[in-house]
Amino acid sequence: MKTMKQPWLLACLKGLLGVALLLGSVALLDSQNVFFDVREANDHREKRWDHLRHMSRANVPVDVVVLGNSHAYTGISPEFMSGALKSNAFVLANPGTTAADCYWNLKALLELHQPRVVALETYALDERDHHHMNADMLVNQIKAFQVRKHAGRQWASSLSLFPLDDLGLALSETVRNHHYTWEGFPSGRGRAKYSLQERHLGQFIRFTTGMTDSLVQEYGRLGPVVDGSEKFISDENRHYAAKIAELCAAQGIELMLFTLPMYKDHVANAEPWMARFESLAEELQLPYLNLQTENNLSQNPTYFENTREPNQHMTFLGSVAASDRLSAFIEKRWRDSLPFRGEDPDWVAFHSGNPGLYAYAYTTAADENAEILAQNATTASFKVDQIVIADVPKRKDIRQIWVRLSGLDGAQVGGKSFFMLRMRAQLRDGSAPSIAALKVPKNPTIQRDDNVVFTTTVKALDVLEMVDMSLQTSP
């Protein structure tokens, strides 16, 4: 009897050894990046985290964070928000994401920065959950999961982000890309190159022109694309919205919900849809900003992507307008909670070349991207806070003029008003200096009662002398 073996025990040991060898081999291949993912030419997820880490190392704080999905990173301009709030705003969003991913994004962010305000965009609060993923959602979730790059946090978050059947795909590049073995390894593997010294605050600009007249007319014939009465918030998204609220409360962070718009005729029955978000905000005792039905943003076709696909995004122009409204909402409630960095030379230097700086705040003579044409000049009816002429990134043929006035009722300065500048200027093509008269129209996207902004684009020129200025108002 002493020589008898226990076959079940031996089989178990062999099985455990086989599993250990398999997992060890996968781990070794992962550590050597043998099946390294092919990176996108412009992986904006990775770029965001690279810049967040760089900002942390450079002691550049993040004060306001916008969480969400592609609606957030196309529909919000952190550059203009930073200028409006005289703080540093950042959009930390992933395409196709849900509230669970937003929660883990925030958890990872808090290891690098301590924001004062978090704004959660509600398109991440839809009917989806991680148990019912389609292929596109899985791919997007894996890419977002990868770039957080912390093994412990990845393991902790994996079961809340992926179905059990897909855990191997999420956790291991070897499992995910083992098909390279027989299909061949793709060429061009590697990361996109970009400078961490260039300011990047998370926006990913996809659309620079709005809807065409023909598309607008199609809504009259074909009707809306999205029915808000069919939209709801999944239990999982409710759960993670609550967890985000708990995390923010524990960290002393102010939290709000907000909804970016789609074109008004794109959505039928928008009111009950927005009411669900408002109800969730009340449940979590959070402020809520509804830009779909309680604002005129949704009525402007230039603010929206030229598509009748269900998932319609905002253009860059729309993002500036939406950022103005969101910033005003935040400033009204939490101005005392946010640091005022407008007079900090390091903050001004960090935002050099940022049009949001010229639209809302003061730049200095040290700004290599702009020249101050006038500052703190008082007339009988208004004060010229600042007038600057600024370079446009990656464009040597044009420049922008920004005029910012205060001391008047912005609501009475109509949309057709303009600021008249007369100046002696010289084109950079070598032309002789001459006196130029320039009409600078009111900026249509920035709506502040105490801060009226005028802007225009001009040929690349240098202003040698200011001659005269005046405000021409019209309804």
C-alpha positions in Angstrom: 0.0 0.0 0.0 2.9 2.4 0.6 3.9 2.4 -3.0 0.5 3.5 -4.2 0.1 6.9 -5.7 -2.8 9.3 -5.5 -3.5 9.9 -9.2 -5.9 12.9 -8.6 -3.2 14.7 -6.6 -0.6 14.0 -9.3 -3.0 15.3 -11.9 -3.7 18.4 -10.0 0.0 19.1 -9.5 0.6 18.6 -13.2 -2.3 20.9 -14.0 -1.0 23.6 -11.7 2.5 23.3 -13.2 1.0 23.6 -16.7 -1.0 26.7 -15.7 2.1 28.2 -14.0 4.2 27.6 -17.1 1.6 29.1 -19.4 1.1 32.2 -17.2 4.8 32.5 -16.7 5.4 32.4 -20.5 2.7 35.0 -21.1 4.1 37.2 -18.4 7.6 36.9 -19.8 6.4 37.7 -23.4 4.5 40.7 -22.0 7.5 42.0 -20.1 9.6 41.8 -23.3 6.9 43.6 -25.4 7.1 40.8 -27.9 3.5 41.3 -28.9 3.5 45.0 -28.4 0.4 46.8 -29.6 0.5 48.9 -32.8 0.0 52.4 -31.5 -2.2 54.9 -33.3 -0.5 57.6 -35.2 -2.0 60.1 -32.8 -3.0 58.2 -29.6 -4.7 61.1 -27.7 -5.3 58.8 -24.7 -1.6 58.2 -24.2 -0.8 61.8 -25.0 -3.1 63.0 -22.2 -1.5 60.8 -19.6 2.1 61.7 -20.8 1.3 65.4 -20.4 -0.4 64.9 -17.0 2.7 63.1 -15.7 4.9 65.8 -17.2 2.9 68.6 -15.6 3.1 66.8 -12.3 6.9 66.6 -12.6 7.1 70.2 -13.7 4.9 71.3 -10.7 2.2 72.6 -13.1 -1.1 71.9 -11.2 -4.4 70.8 -12.6 -7.3 72.8 -11.0 -10.3 71.8 -13.0 -10.9 68.4 -14.6 -13.5 67.4 -17.2 -14.4 63.7 -17.3 -16.4 62.0 -20.0 -16.1 60.4 -23.4 -15.6 61.8 -26.9 -18.3 64.4 -26.4 -16.1 65.9 -23.7 -12.8 66.0 -25.5 -14.3 67.5 -28.7 -16.9 69.7 -27.0 -14.8 71.4 -24.3 -11.7 73.6 -24.8 -9.5 73.4 -21.7 -7.4 76.2 -23.2 -10.4 78.7 -23.1 -11.6 77.3 -19.8 -8.1 77.9 -18.3 -8.2 81.5 -19.5 -11.8 82.1 -18.3 -11.1 80.7 -14.8 -7.5 81.9 -14.5 -6.6 78.4 -13.5 -5.5 75.2 -15.2 -8.2 73.1 -16.8 -7.7 69.6 -18.3 -10.0 67.3 -20.2 -9.4 63.6 -19.2 -11.8 61.7 -21.4 -11.8 58.5 -23.5 -13.9 57.6 -26.6 -16.8 55.2 -26.0 -16.3 55.3 -22.3 -18.7 54.8 -19.3 -18.8 56.1 -15.8 -16.7 53.2 -14.6 -13.8 54.3 -16.8 -14.3 57.9 -15.6 -14.0 56.7 -12.0 -10.8 54.9 -12.6 -9.4 57.8 -14.7 -10.1 60.1 -11.7 -8.5 57.6 -9.3 -5.3 57.5 -11.4 -5.3 61.3 -11.8 -5.4 61.8 -8.0 -2.0 60.1 -7.7 -0.6 63.0 -9.8 -2.8 66.1 -9.2 -5.3 67.4 -6.7 -8.0 69.3 -8.7 -10.5 71.6 -7.0 -13.4 71.0 -9.3 -14.4 68.0 -11.4 -17.1 68.2 -14.1 -18.6 64.9 -15.3 -20.1 65.1 -18.8 -23.3 63.0 -19.0 -22.9 61.2 -22.3 -20.8 58.7 -20.3 -24.0 58.0 -18.3 -25.9 56.0 -20.8 -27.5 52.6 -20.9 -24.3 50.6 -21.4 -22.4 48.5 -18.8 -19.3 46.3 -19.0 -21.3 43.1 -19.1 -22.8 44.0 -22.5 -19.9 45.2 -24.6 -19.8 45.4 -28.3 -16.5 45.1 -30.2 -16.0 48.9 -30.5 -16.6 49.5 -26.8 -14.2 46.7 -25.9 -11.4 48.1 -28.1 -11.9 51.6 -26.7 -12.0 50.3 -23.1 -8.8 48.3 -23.6 -6.9 51.3 -25.0 -8.1 53.5 -22.1 -7.1 50.8 -19.7 -3.6 50.4 -21.1 -2.5 53.9 -20.8 -3.1 54.2 -17.0 0.0 52.0 -16.7 -0.1 50.9 -13.1 -0.2 47.1 -12.6 -1.9 47.2 -9.2 -4.6 49.7 -10.3 -5.2 47.7 -13.5 -5.8 44.5 -11.6 -8.1 46.4 -9.2 -10.1 47.9 -12.0 -10.2 45.0 -14.4 -13.3 43.2 -13.2 -15.3 46.4 -13.1 -14.3 47.3 -16.7 -14.4 44.0 -18.6 -16.5 40.8 -18.8 -14.7 37.8 -17.4 -14.3 36.3 -20.8 -12.3 39.4 -22.0 -10.0 39.8 -19.0 -7.1 38.1 -20.8 -7.4 40.4 -23.8 -7.4 43.4 -21.5 -4.5 42.4 -19.2 -2.1 40.9 -21.7 -0.8 42.1 -25.0 0.4 38.5 -25.7 -3.1 37.2 -25.4 -4.5 40.1 -27.3 -2.1 40.0 -30.2 -1.0 36.3 -30.3 -2.4 36.2 -33.9 0.8 38.1 -35.0 2.5 34.7 -34.7 0.8 33.4 -37.9 -0.4 36.6 -39.5 3.0 38.4 -39.2 4.0 41.3 -37.1 2.8 44.6 -38.4 5.4 47.2 -39.4 5.6 50.7 -38.0 5.1 49.7 -34.4 6.0 52.4 -31.9 4.6 55.6 -30.4 3.8 58.9 -32.0 6.5 61.6 -31.3 5.5 64.9 -29.8 7.0 67.4 -27.5 6.1 67.4 -23.8 7.2 71.0 -23.7 4.2 72.0 -25.9 1.2 72.7 -23.8 -1.5 70.0 -24.1 -4.6 70.1 -21.9 -6.5 67.1 -23.3 -8.7 68.4 -26.1 -8.7 66.4 -29.3 -10.0 68.6 -32.1 -11.8 66.5 -34.8 -14.2 68.9 -36.4 -13.4 72.4 -37.5 -16.4 73.2 -39.8 -20.0 72.9 -38.9 -23.2 71.6 -40.6 -23.9 72.4 -44.2 -27.1 74.1 -45.3 -28.1 70.9 -47.2 -27.8 68.8 -44.0 -29.8 71.3 -42.0 -32.6 71.0 -44.6 -32.5 67.2 -44.4 -33.7 67.4 -40.8 -36.8 69.1 -42.1 -37.4 66.1 -44.4 -36.1 63.2 -42.4 -36.7 64.3 -38.8 -34.5 63.7 -35.7 -32.0 60.9 -35.3 -32.0 60.4 -31.6 -35.1 59.8 -29.4 -34.4 61.0 -25.9 -37.4 59.2 -24.5 -35.6 55.9 -25.2 -32.4 57.0 -23.4 -31.8 55.9 -19.8 -28.9 55.5 -17.3 -27.8 52.0 -16.5 -27.6 50.8 -12.9 -23.8 50.4 -13.4 -23.4 54.0 -14.5 -25.5 55.2 -11.6 -23.3 53.2 -9.3 -20.1 54.7 -10.6 -21.5 58.2 -10.7 -22.1 57.7 -7.0 -18.6 56.4 -6.5 -17.2 59.4 -8.3 -19.3 61.6 -5.9 -18.0 59.7 -2.9 -14.4 60.0 -4.1 -14.7 63.7 -4.7 -16.3 64.3 -1.3 -13.5 62.3 0.4 -10.9 64.4 -1.3 -12.6 67.8 -0.8 -13.3 68.2 -4.5 -16.3 70.0 -5.9 -18.3 67.9 -8.4 -20.9 68.7 -11.0 -22.7 67.1 -13.9 -23.2 68.8 -17.2 -24.6 67.9 -20.6 -23.1 69.1 -23.9 -25.6 69.6 -26.7 -26.2 68.0 -30.0 -28.0 70.0 -32.7 -31.6 70.8 -31.7 -33.3 69.0 -34.6 -30.9 66.0 -34.1 -32.8 65.0 -30.9 -36.5 64.3 -30.3 -37.9 64.4 -26.8 -34.7 65.9 -25.3 -36.5 67.1 -22.2 -37.2 63.7 -20.6 -33.6 62.6 -21.3 -32.2 65.7 -19.7 -34.7 65.2 -16.8 -33.0 61.9 -16.0 -29.6 63.6 -15.6 -31.2 66.3 -13.5 -32.8 63.6 -11.3 -29.5 61.9 -10.9 -27.8 65.1 -9.9 -30.5 65.8 -7.3 -30.1 62.3 -6.0 -26.3 62.8 -5.6 -26.8 66.4 -4.4 -24.8 67.8 -7.2 -25.3 70.9 -9.4 -26.2 70.2 -13.0 -25.7 72.3 -16.2 -28.0 71.4 -19.1 -26.6 72.9 -22.3 -29.0 70.8 -24.6 -32.4 72.4 -23.8 -31.6 75.3 -21.4 -29.3 77.3 -23.7 -29.2 78.5 -27.3 -26.1 76.5 -28.1 -28.1 73.7 -29.7 -29.6 76.1 -32.2 -26.3 77.0 -34.0 -25.4 74.6 -36.9 -21.8 75.8 -37.0 -21.3 74.3 -33.5 -21.9 70.7 -34.7 -20.3 68.0 -36.7 -21.7 67.6 -40.2 -23.4 64.3 -39.7 -26.8 62.6 -39.1 -25.1 59.6 -37.4 -26.6 59.2 -33.9 -23.4 60.2 -32.1 -23.0 63.9 -33.1 -20.0 65.9 -31.7 -19.3 69.6 -31.4 -16.9 71.6 -33.6 -14.0 73.5 -32.2 -16.1 76.7 -32.4 -18.8 75.0 -30.5 -16.3 73.8 -27.9 -15.2 77.4 -27.3 -18.9 78.5 -26.8 -19.6 75.5 -24.5 -16.5 76.1 -22.5 -17.5 79.7 -21.9 -20.9 78.6 -20.5 -19.3 75.8 -18.3 -16.6 78.2 -17.0 -19.2 80.8 -16.1 -21.2 78.1 -14.2 -18.1 77.0 -12.3 -17.0 80.5 -11.5 -20.3 81.5 -10.2 -20.4 78.7 -7.7 -16.8 78.0 -6.8 -14.7 81.1 -7.5 -13.4 81.0 -3.9 -12.5 77.3 -4.2 -10.3 77.8 -7.2 -6.8 79.4 -7.1 -6.5 82.7 -9.0 -3.4 82.3 -11.1 -4.0 85.2 -13.4 -1.2 87.2 -11.9 1.2 84.3 -11.5 4.1 84.8 -14.1 4.6 81.0 -14.3 0.9 80.5 -15.2 1.0 83.3 -17.8 4.2 81.8 -19.3 2.6 78.3 -19.4 -0.3 79.7 -21.3 1.7 81.8 -23.8 0.1 81.4 -27.2 -3.2 80.2 -25.7 -6.0 82.2 -27.3 -8.0 81.6 -24.0 -5.4 83.8 -22.2 -6.0 86.7 -24.6 -9.8 86.3 -24.5 -10.1 86.3 -20.7 -6.9 87.2 -18.9 -3.8 89.4 -19.1 -0.6 88.4 -20.9 2.7 90.2 -20.3 5.5 91.7 -22.4 7.4 88.5 -21.8 4.9 86.6 -24.0 6.9 85.6 -27.2 3.7 84.7 -29.0 1.9 88.1 -28.7 2.4 91.8 -28.5 0.4 94.1 -26.2 -1.1 97.0 -28.3 -3.0 98.6 -25.4 -3.8 97.9 -21.8 -5.9 99.5 -19.0 -6.9 102.4 -21.2 -10.1 104.2 -19.9 -12.6 106.0 -22.0 -15.9 107.7 -21.0 -17.9 104.5 -21.5 -15.6 101.5 -21.2 -12.2 100.3 -20.1 -9.8 98.6 -22.5 -8.5 95.8 -20.4 -6.1 94.6 -23.1 -5.6 94.5 -26.8 -3.1 92.0 -28.2 -2.0 90.7 -31.6 -1.0 87.1 -31.4 0.6 84.5 -33.6 -1.4 81.5 -34.7 0.2 78.2 -34.0 1.6 76.5 -37.2 0.5 79.5 -39.3 3.0 82.1 -40.4 0.7 83.9 -42.8 -1.9 85.1 -40.3 -2.2 86.6 -36.8 -5.2 87.2 -34.5 -6.2 90.4 -32.8 -8.0 90.2 -29.4 -9.8 93.1 -27.7 -11.2 92.7 -24.2 -13.3 95.5 -22.7 -14.9 95.9 -19.3 -17.0 98.5 -17.5 -20.0 98.2 -19.7 -23.1 96.1 -20.0 -22.2 93.3 -22.3 -25.8 92.4 -22.8 -26.3 95.8 -24.5 -23.4 95.3 -26.9 -25.2 93.6 -29.8 -23.9 90.8 -31.9 -23.2 93.2 -34.9 -21.1 95.5 -32.8 -17.4 96.0 -33.6 -14.3 97.7 -32.2 -12.6 100.0 -34.6 -8.8 100.2 -34.6 -6.6 102.6 -36.5 -2.9 101.8 -36.4 0.3 102.2 -38.3 1.3 98.7 -39.4 3.6 96.8 -41.7 3.0 93.5 -43.4 5.7 90.9 -42.8 6.1 90.5 -46.5 8.3 93.6 -46.5 5.6 96.2 -47.6 6.0 99.8 -46.6 4.3 100.8 -43.3 0.8 102.3 -43.7 -2.2 103.4 -41.7 -4.7 100.6 -41.4 -8.3 100.9 -40.3 -9.6 97.6 -38.9 -13.1 96.5 -37.8 -12.8 93.9 -35.1 -16.2 92.1 -34.7 -17.6 91.0 -31.4 -16.7 87.4 -30.6 -20.0 85.4 -31.0 -19.0 82.5 -28.7 -18.0 84.4 -25.6 -21.0 85.7 -23.7 -20.0 87.6 -20.5 -21.8 90.6 -19.1 -18.6 92.1 -17.6 -16.1 91.0 -20.3 -16.9 91.9 -23.9 -14.5 90.3 -26.4 -13.8 91.2 -30.0 -11.6 89.2 -32.3 -10.5 88.9 -35.9 -7.8 87.3 -38.0 -5.5 89.5 -40.1 -2.6 88.9 -42.4 0.8 88.5 -40.7 1.7 92.1 -39.8 3.5 94.0 -37.1 1.8 97.0 -35.5 4.2 99.9 -35.2 1.9 102.4 -33.5 -1.7 102.6 -32.3 -3.5 105.7 -33.7 -7.1 105.5 -32.5 -9.8 103.2 -31.2 -13.5 103.3 -30.8 -16.5 101.1 -30.0 -19.3 100.9 -32.6 -22.4 99.3 -31.1 -25.5 98.0 -32.9 -28.5 95.8 -31.8 
